[in-house]
């Protein structure tokens, strides 16, 4: 009886850990995809790749919400400096 409870508890902990890992992977994949999309949009609009390292660092540290915002700001930005100054 005790052994069954311990086994059940261990299985539950393992399942929760797997689920947490899957969620983290999904978030990372979303951020990676958005980063790639924004970089392609920047290249298309400004013809600038590789990006200056300061902008690359900013992009790599952004959340998914920040990347979506940057993508929208990109529609109106006239320069890279203008674009990144709006999200700083």
N, C-alpha and C positions, 0 to 999 in steps of 0.2 A: 504494500500500500504506500509506504513512504517512498520507496524506489520509483513507483509509478508517478507520484506527485513531483518528485525531483526531475524525472525524465520529461514530464509535461511542462514544467517550469523552464527547463533548459531548451526545449523545442520552441516554446513561446518566445523566449529571449532571442533565439537564433532567427526566428521568423521576423521579429521586429527589427533586428539588425540588418537583415537582407532588404527589408522594405525601405529602411532609412538609406541604405546604400543605393538602391534603385532610384529613389527620389533625388538624391544628390547627383547621380549620373544624368538624370533627365534635365536638371537645372543647368548643369555644366554644359551639356549638349546644346541646350537652348541658347545659352550665352555665347558659346563658340560659333553657332550658326548666325546669330545676330551680329557678332563682331565681323565675321567674314562678309556678310551682306553689306554692312556699313562701309567696310573697307573697299568693297567693289563699287559702291555708290560714290565714294569719295574719288576713287580713281576715274570713274566715268565722268564726274563733274569737273574735277580739277586736273586730271591727268597726272596725279602726284602719287607715285609709289616708287620706292618705299616711302612711307610716311616718316617725317622727322621723329626721332626717338622720343621726344617729349609727348607727342601725340600718340605714338604707339603705346607708351606706358599708360596714358590716360585711358585709352580704349581697353586695354587689358584689365584695368581695375574697375571698369564700369559694371553695374548691375544690368539685368535685362531691361528694367524700366528706363534706366539712363540711356541705354543703347537705342531703345525705341524713340526716346525723346530726341536724341542726336540725329537719328534718321529723319525725323520730321523737320528739325531745324535745318538740315542739309538742303531742303527744298528752297529755302530763302537765303542761305548764306552766300556771300559773294567771294569770300576767301577762307582758307583753312583757319587763319587766326580768328576771323569773325565767327566761324562755326564753333571752335573750341572755347572761345571766350564766353560763349553763351551757356556752356555746361560746366564751367569751372566752379 
